[in-house]
Amino acid sequence: MRWTIVGFSALGLTIAYLDRAALSVAMPYMSKEFHISPSVQGVMLSAFFWTYALFQIPSGWLLDRFGPRIVYPVAVGWWSIWTALTALAQGVGSVMLFRLGLGIGEAPVQPANIKVVSRWFPRKERAFASSLFDMGQQIGTALSIPVVTALALFGGWRLSFVVIGVAGLLWLVGWAAVYRDPEEHPRVSAAELAHIRSDQGATAPAESVGANVPWRELLSEPQVWALMTGYVFRSLAGAFFLTWYPSYLLDDRGFSEKDFGMVGWIPALIAIGSTVLGGIVSDRMLASGVSANLARKVPIVSGLALSACIGFAPFIEINLVLMVVLTVSSAAHSFAGAAILSLPAEVAPSSDSVGAVAGFQNFGSQVGNLLSPIAIGLFLASSNGSYVGPLLGAAACSLGSAAIYLFWVRVKPVTPHHDLPADLTEHGERTTS
């Protein structure tokens, strides 16, 4: 059942990234209709991340307080409505308003998925499980290009936002029907529950360490700051693919709309497999006896270092070679993702604070996502549309993030909790009341 649950998490993240990436794909159409300059486009592309970042930490608290069964579908319903409302936009102001509403709704999605994995998987499976839900990021980004392009060509860019909004509303019905915590789920066997609880790692049962650790105590922990800062720099690099990537290929590299719709999704598609591979590598290293610190860091540092090859892009003249380089950069960036997403459960003081730690980490991610599109837009406006600076900056941020995870982040060795849940007998069967 745990694999079904993480599959629903992946689908939820897929829809979330369809929502947020739809604007970047639709932007070339919008800019013509509303006559938007590059600097204003940068502000519009970043507007989503303003509220998304602001609501990360409250979202983590809500998830620790009420759980993903309640918070996740409420969030998806909220963001689906704001996505559909984007079809009513009449200019820059209304687009930004709808994106701010979308950001509020999507804020709980990554902390919720991390919380789900911490509840449903033992430590030795968390990186792989995280890679499965994180695939939704690449799937949604990849789908946004052909889906939004096809809908825009068929019925205008407004139609794409309505279709994606409806998809979110359908998802929340399925989640409400399927999700329960492992101890409460009627389709979880005693054996699976024992497996899930056999190795909880850092997320020891809350009652043994005190539930709901205060935020000020978490903020006094250097590792929380390390997770936030590392993600800031990672997102400063990766946000290019979420925001300015379509405009770069269409406006700077001379791709036609048809060509872009055919090949623009390739980097995100390859990144799907890379995400899963990163999770497998990390968990296999952990299972083979390698320290948790090294097992998590190898895919993170190697992936981020390789993703810096994006800095070569502005100096490549052949578009085929360009797409290869961009694909390698995107795939390497994603290779690091699963291990990064497993870190909150490794450093959180209890299972009841995983959501809060994940919220702090994802806040750092959104600071990078917020700043990147604005900075790129301002640079384009001041450099006659040159992408040299933004792409070199993305490379530098990738290397900076790799250095932070290598030298600052420390995953503490934790003695696994091998005790079975109290309601299980020594034979792995549930006791009856």
N, C-alpha and C positions, 0 to 999 in steps of 0.2 A: 504493500500500500504506500510505502514511503516514496517509491519511484513514481507512482501516480500523482502524489501530492506535489512533488517537485516538478512534474510535467505541467501541472496547472500553474505553478509559479512561473515557469518559463513562458507559458502562453500569456500570462498577465504582463510580463515584462516585454514580450513581443508587441503587444498592443500599445503599451506605454511608449515604446520607441517609435512605433508607427505614428503615434500622435505627435511626439516632439520633433521627429525628423520631417514630418509632412510640410512644415513651413519652409524649411531650407530647400526642398524640392520645388515647392510652389512659388518660392521667392522670385525667380526670374519672370514668372507670369504676373505676379503681384506688382513687381517693380515697374513693369510696363503700364499696367492699368492705373496705378496710383502715382506714377512718376517719382520713385523713391531713389534718393542718392545712396552711394555706398556707405557713407557714415551712418545714415539713418537706418539702412538695412542692418548694420551691425548692432545697433541698439534694439531693433525689433527682434533679431535672432537671439539676443541675450535676455529679453524680457521674461521669458519662461523661467530662466534660472534665478531671477530675483526672488520670487516667492518660493520656488523650489528649494533654494538654499535656506531661506529664512525659516521654513517649516520643517527642516530636517530634524532638528533636535526635539521640538515638540512631538513630532511624529514618532520618534524613538520612545519617548515617554509614554505616549498613548498606546503603543504596541506592547510595552512592558506592563501597562496597566490593564488593557482590555483584550489583548491578544490579536493575532492576525485573522482569526475567523470573523471578527467584527470589523476591525479597522480596514482591512484590505478591500472588501467589497464596497464599503462606504466610499473609500478613496476612488475606486474605479468608476463608480456611478457618478461621482462629482466630476472627475476629469473628462468622462465621456460626454457629459452635457456641455462642458465648456469647449470641447473639441468641435462638436456639432455646431455650436453657436458661431464659430469662426466663419462659417458660410455666410453669415449675415454682415460681415465686416464691410464698412464703407470707406475706410481709409486707415492711415497709420495708427491713429489713436484707438480705434475700435479693435484692430488686430492686437495691439499691445494689451488692451484690457482683457481680451479673451485668453491671451497667452499667460497673463498673470493668474487668472483663474485656473488654468490648466496646471500651472506650477504648484499651486496649493494642493490640488488633488493628487498629483503624482509624487509628492514628497515622501509618502510612506512606502513606496513600492520597493526600493532596495532594502531599507531596514526590515520590512516585512518578510522579504524573501530570505534574508540572513537569519531572521528570527525563526522562520519555518525550518530551515536547515539545522539550526542548533537544537530544535526540539525533536526533529524527526530522524536525525542521523548521528551515529557515533563519530567520534573524532576522526577515525581512520577513513571515513567516507566523505568527509565534509568538502574537501577541495573538489572532488569529482562531482558531488551533488551541486556545489556552487557553480561549477562550470556548466551544468545542465540548465539551471535557471538563467545563468548569465548568457547562454546562447540566445535567449530572447532579445538581448540587446542587438546582436549582430543580425538576427533574423528580421527584427523589426526595421532596422536601418536598411538592410538589403531589400526588403519588400517595399519600403517606402518609395524607392526610386521607380521601379516599373509600375507599381500600383498607382501612385499619385500622378505619374506622367501619363499613364493610360487613361485614368479618369479625367485628368485635365484636358487631354486631347479629345476625349469623348463628350464630356459634358461641362467642361470648365473646371478651374481649380477649386471652386466652392464645393462641388460634388464630393471630392475626395475627403473633405473634413466630415461631411455627413455620414459617409459610409464607414469611416474609421470609428466615429463616435458610436454608431450602432453596434459595431463589433465589441466594443468595451461593455456595453450594457448586456449583451448576450453572455459574455464571460462571467460576469458577477453572479448570474443565475446558477451557472455550473459550480462556481466556488462555494456558494452558500449551501448547495446540496452535498458537496463532497467533503469539505474540510471539517475536521475535528482535531483536537490534540490527540496524540497517540494513545494515551490512557483512556480516552473517552470514545475512541473510534470503534464501531462495531465490526469493522472488517480487518482489524489488526489482531493477529494471533498472539498468543502468549510468547511464542518463540521469537516473533519479530519484535515485540516490545522488549524482551530480554536483550535482544541484539542491539536495539537502539540505545538502551540504557547501560550497555556493558562498558562503554568507554566515552564518558562525557567530557573528559579532559578538563580544561579550565572552567567550564561551566558546570561547576559542582552544584548539587541541589541547593536552592536558595536558602532553605531552612538551616543549612549548616554554616552559612556565612553571613546571613542577614540580607533580606530582600531589599530591592529598590535603593541601591546605593545613591546618595545625593549627588547631584550634578557637580557641585563644587569639589567633591572628593574625586570624581572622575577627572575633572579638569586639572587636578593637582598631580595626576599620573602622567609622567613624561611619555609613556607609550601611546596614550590617547592623542597627544599632540603630534607624535611621530606619524601615527596613522593619518591624521588630518593633513599634515604638511606634505607627506608623500603623495597623497591623493590630489592635493592642489596642483602640484607640478605635473602629475600624470594627466590630469584633465586639461590643463593648459595646452598640452600637446594633442590629446585625443579629440578635443572639442572641434578641431578643424573638420573632421569627418562628419560631425553632426550638424555643422552650420554652413561653412563657406565652401565645402567640397564641391557641391553641384555648380555653384557660380564659378569656381575656379576652372572646372573643365569646360563649361559652356562659354564663359566670357573671356577667359585668358588663354585657354588651350584650343579654342575653336571647334569643340565638339558640337555636332548638330544635336537637336533634341532627340532625334531618332537614335543616333549613335549613343548618346548618353543613356537613354532608356535601355539600350541593349547591353552595355558593358559597365555602366557606372556602378552597378550593384556588386560587381565581382569582388572588390576588396572586403566588403562586409560578408559575402558568402564564404570566402576562404577563412575569414576570421571565426566563423562558427566552429569549424573543425579544430582550429587553433585553440579556441577557448576550452574545448573538451580535452584536447591533448595536454594543455597546461594543468588541468585538474588531475588527469590520470598520472602525469609525471610526479606531481607533488605527493599524491596519496601513495603511489608505489614506493617512492623514496621513504616515506614515513613507515610504511609496512615492512620495508626491508631492514629497518633498524637505524636509519639515519635520523639524526636529531630533528625535532619539529622545526627548530630555528632554520636549519639548513634546507629541510624539505620544502618549506614555504618560500625561502628566499631565492633558491636556484631559478625557478621559473619566473619569479618577479624581476629579478635583476637582469637575467639574460634577455628576457622579453623586452624590457624597457630599453636596454642598451641597443638591441637590434632595431627597435622601432625608430631610433634616431636617424636611420637611413632616409627618412623623409626630407632631411636637409639637402639631399642631392637633387630633389625633384625640379627646382627652378632652373637647373643647369642642364637638364635633359631635353633634347630637341625632338626626339622620336616619341610619339605618343604611346606606342606599344611598350617601349622600355619604361616610360613614365608610369603606365598602369602596373607594370611588374613591380616597380619600386614602391608605389603607393600600396599595392596589395601586400607586399612583404612587411611594410611598416604597420599597416592595420592588423595583420595577423600576429605580428610580434607583440604589439600593444595588447591584443586580446589574450595571448598566451599567458600574460602575467595576471589576468583578471581573476581567475578562480582562486588562486592562492591568496590574493589580496582580500577577496571577499570572505575567506575563511578566517581572517585574522581577528575580527571582533570577538568571535567565540573562543579564540585562543587567549585573549588578554582580559576579557571581561571577568570581574570578580565573582559573578554568579550568573545563573541562567536568566534571572530576572533583570539583569542589566545589559544583556546582549543587545537588545533593541536600542538602548541609549548610546552604547559605544558605537554601534553601527550608524546611528544618526549623526554622531560627531564625525565619524569617518566620512560619511557621505556628504556632510556639510562641506568638508574640505574639497570633495569632488566638485560640488556645485560652485564653489568660489572660483575654481579654475574655469568651469564651463561658462560662468557669468562674465568673467573678465576677457576671455579669449576672443569671442566674436566682436566685442566692442573694440578691443585693441587692433584686431585685424581690419575692421572697418575704417578706423581712424588712420591706420597706416596706408591703406589703399587710397583713401581720399587725399593724403598728403604726398603720395609717391606716384601719382598718375596710374594707379591700378597695379602696381608691382607686388607680386606675391613672394619675392625673394626674402624679405624680412620676416613675414609671418612663418614661412616654412623653415627657415633657419632657427627662428625662435622656438618652433615646435620641437626641433631636434635637440636644442639646448635643454628644454624643459624635460624631455624624456631622459636625458642623461642625469639631470639634476634629481629627478624622481628616483632613478636607479640608485644613486648615491645615498639618498635618504633611507631607502629600505635596506641597503647594504650595511650602513654604518650606524644608523640610529635605532631602527626597529629591532626589538628583541622578543622572540617568542619564548616564553619561559617553559622549561620542562615541567610537566605536570604528571603526577602519578595517576594513572587511569583509575576510574571508580568501577570496580568489577562487581560490586554488590548488585544483586538483582532487586527489582522493585519489591516493595513490601508485600504486594498482593500476589507475588509469584512463589510457588513452592520450589524446592530444590530440583524438581524435575521439569521446570519450565512451564507449569500449568497454572492457570489462574485459580486462586482459591475462591470458593463460593461463600457467599454471605450467610 
